[in-house]
């Protein structure tokens, strides 16, 4: 089993974003901390795209337990990675979403196309096909 942990911290003007990456086979697990907004969304996009291209990642699990804020840029990155992985036969899964973040995601329609899980372990264990490419 290939497991690598990397840490990325980016103090941003007006906010903070930290990302812990763990890779197991073709699954990328990202534990996000801070604000996912127009200042930090590019960092998340680059991290996911890099691992898709470099390691052939096909499943991305986003653990959002410590996300404090998300805006349309953050939602756009998640939707964009969903579309990219869908075209490759992959999936995006989202876990541990705080209620205030889920409300925003729900308004955007993400739960209709991406599977949400109460915890990271359930997201990793899920092998269901269908919604949540």
N, C-alpha and C positions, 0 to 999 in steps of 0.2 A: 504494500500500500504506500503510495506516494503522499507524504504529508509534509507540507512546508508552511511555516508561519512567518509572515512578514508584517511589519508594523509601519504605518505611515501616519505621521502627524503633520497637519498643516494649520498653523495658527493663521487665521484670516482676519483681515480688518473687519471688526464688528462681529466676529464669530470664530468658532473652532470646529474642526472636522478631523476625526481620527478614524482610521480604517484598519481592522485586523483581518488579514487574509489567511485562509487555510485551504489547502488543496488536497483532495482525496480522489485519486483516479481522475475521472473527467468531471468532478464536481468542485466548484469554487464556492467556498463559504466566506461571506463578507459580514463582519460584525461592525456596524456603523455607529459612530458616536458623534453627536453634534448637529450642526445645521446642514441640511442638504438643499442648497440654494444655488443661485446663479454663480456665486463665487466658488463653490466647491463641486458642483455637478460634473464639471470637466474632469476632475481628478477621479471620480468614480467611473465615468465613461472610459477613460484611458486605462484604468486598472482592469476593468472587465474585458475590454477589447484586446488588451495585451495578452491576457491569459487565454482568451479564445484562440488567438492567432498562434501563440507560442506553445501552448500545451494541448490544444484541441478540446478545451472545456466545452461541455454541452449542457451542464446544469449549473445554474447560479442560484444560490440561496442567500437572500438578503435578510440578515437579522437586524431589525430596526429598533430593538429594545431601547437603545440610548439616543435615538434620533429625537431632537428637541423641536425641530422645525423643518418643513419641506415646502418648497414653492413650485411653480410650474416648470422651472428648469430641472429640478430634482425628479418630478413626475415624468418629464420628457426623457430623461436619461433611462429611467426604468422602462418606459414604453419602447424606447429605441433598442434597448438590449433584448427585450421580449421579441421584437420583430426580427432582430438579427439572429437570435437563437432559434426562433421558429423556422426560419429559412434553412437552418442547419440541422433541423430535427431535434433541437434542444428545448430546454425549459428554463423559466425563471420562477422561483418560489420565494414567497415573502413570509417571514416569521416574526413573532414577538412585537407586533406593531402596537404602540401606545394608542389609547382611544382617540386622542386629539389628532394624531397623524392618520389613523384609519378613516376618520370622518372626511378628511381632505381627499384621501385616496378613493373613498367611496363616491364622493361627488364627481371625481374625474372618471369613474367607471372602471378603474383597474381591477376590482374584485370580480368583474364579469369575465375577464380574460386571463387573469393570473390567479393561481391558487395561493390562499393565505393559510397559515398554520399558527397555532397557539404557541408552539415552541420550535426551536431549531432541530431538535432530534426528530420530531414528527415530519418536518419538511425533508430531512435527509432520508428518512425511511420510506417516504411515499414513492411508489413506483407507478401511480395511476396515470393512464394516458388521458388525453383530452385537454380540457381547459388548463392553462398554465404552461403552455409551451415555453 
